[in-house]
């Protein structure tokens, strides 16, 4: 921080003083991040529209609309085939946690409190959904230590996964559609004095055609 303020001078110092820590520092962020601790998503989006970025703004906007419309439809169709409680990628992660933790020993302290002896040993509290490693709290998804404790306690793993990772949440996210933009036909005529341009438009929506006449004064 001292280096940043030194290089940025008074303007940077004044700017930082007006920002709450929770808006820029992970340590003070009070809400759930679900393991996302970077701006990689922005970079992914930029790469996704790499071919379209050089287009004029109106064409760019329309291309992005079409890409998102197709993506929503595709993901909605895929998710309707899922039969599990949590998304397939998270089910696969559970299998990975089993492989990581299968050699660890577990000691029970109470109904909800367990010690997982690994390197290093950690404490898992099932009731508060927390592990001393901190990973369960950050991701809202059981870490390998929590996985061990939950299996030892005979708990249903799906009951301790945040709703964010559920199939229902995924399907709800993509349940809405982006409607097609109506097509516009234009006939152009020029006034007798050559200074007025008449546009005769027909705008089509899902129900009917709407006629629109526009006149433009040419400079």
N, C-alpha and C positions, 0 to 999 in steps of 0.2 A: 504494500500500500504506500509506503514511504517513497519507493522508487517511482511508482505511478504518479503520485502527486508531484514529485520533484520534476519529472519529465513533462508533465502536463501543465504545471504552473497553477496559477490562481483559478483559472477557469475550470480545470479538472477537479481541483479541491472543492470548489464551490458546488460543482455538479454532484460529486460523490456525497457531499454533506446533505443533499436534499433527497437522497435515495435511502429507502428502508433496506436494511440488510437482507430481508426475506426475498427481495426482488432480484438479487444478483448473487447471493452466496448460498451454496448448497447447505451449509451447516445451519442456516437460519430459516430455511424453507419449511413452513409448518404443514404443508399438505403432502399428499402421496405423489411420488414420482414414478412408481412402478418400474424402477430400475433404469429409467431414462435420465442420465446425468450429463447429457451433451446436446449439442445442436445438430447432431448427425441427420436428424429428420429433415432439416432444412436443406442440407446438402443432397440428400436423396431426392427431394422434390426438384431441386435445380437440375439434377442429372436426368430426372424423369421427363422434363420438358426441354431437354437440351436442343432438340431439333427445332422446337417451336420458338425458342427465346429470341431469335433474330427477326421474327415477324412484327409487323406493325401492331400497336397495342390492341386494336379491336379484333384483329385476326388471332392474336395471341390469346386473348381472353376467350374467344370462341373455341379455340383448339383445346384449351385447358378445360372448358366446360364439357366438351365432348369426351375427353379422356376420363374425367371424373365420373361422368354419366355411365360410361362403359365399365369403369372399375366398380362402381357401386352395384351395378347389375350383376357383374361376374362374381363378386364376393358374396352377394346375397344368395345367388344360386348355389355356390359351393357350400356355404354354411348350412343351407337347408338339408344337406345330405349327412351332416354330422349327427351322430347318435349319442355321443358322450355328454358329460356334464361340463367339462372344461374343454377349451380349444385343443385340437390335436397337438399343436406345437408344445403346449404346456404338459400334456400327457407324456410326450416324448421326453420332456425335461425330468419328469418324475422317474422315468426309467434310468436316466443318467444319474440321478441322485442315489438310486439304489446301488449302482455300480461303484460310486464313490465311497459310500458309507458302509458297505457290507462287512468290512473287517473291524469296525469300531465297536467298542464295548459301551454299554449303557447301564447306569445305576439310577434307581428310582429314589427320589427324596420324599415326594408326596404324590397325590393323584395327578397334579399338574406340573410338578417340578422334577426335572431330570438333569443328570450330569452325563454328558457324552464325552467319553475318554478317547480323544484323538490327539492330534498335535497342532495347536494346543487344545486342552480340554475346555469345554464350554458348558454353560448353563442354559437350559431351555425351559421356558415357562409356557405351557400350552394354553392356559387360561388367558394370558395377556398377549398371546401370539408374538412372543419375543424370544430372541436368542442373544446371548452376550456377544456373539460375533457381529450383530447388527444387520445382517443381511435380510432376515425375515422382515424386519421393520421397514427397511428401505424398499424392498421389492413387493411387499404385501403378498409374497408367495413363499412357502416354507423352504428354508435352506436345507442343506444336507443334514445338519444336526437336528433340525426340527423334524425332518423326515424320519430319522431314527427314533426320536422320542414318540412321535405319533404312531409309528408302527408298533413300538413296544407297549404303548397304552391301548392298542387295539382300536384306534380312532379311524374314522373314514377320512382319508386325505382330502377329498373334495370339499368337506365341510370346513376346512381351514385354508381354503384358497379364496382370495378376494373375488367378489362378484365381477370385477373388471375382467377377469380371465375366463369367465364362463361363456359357454356357447350362446346362452340367452342374451348376454350383453353384446356379444359380437353380432348376433342376428338383429338386435335392436338398433345397433349403430348403423347398419346398412339397410334398414327396413324402408327408408324413404327413397324416393326417386327424384332425379332432376328431370323436369319436363322438357320435351323438345321445344325449341324456339320456333314460333310460327314463321312460315315462308312469306316473303313480301314480293309481289310483282309490281313493277313500276312502268308506266307509260309516260313518256316525256313529250310535251309539246311546247313550242315557243310562241309567245304573244306576237301580235301583228307588228308592234314597234320593235321587236327583237330584244326588249329589256326585261321581259317577264317570262319566267320559266314555270310551267304548270306540271305538277307531278300528280298523276292519277294512280293511287295505290290501292291494292286489295290485300288486306291482312287476314290470313286464315288461322283460326284457332280450332279447338277440338269440336266446336259446335257449328259455326257458320262463318261466312265471309263478311268482312267489314270493309266498306269503301271509304277512302280518305282522299280528299283533294287538297293539295298544297300548292300555293303560289309563292315564288321566290323572286324578289326584285334584284336584278343583276346590276352590279356597279360597273 
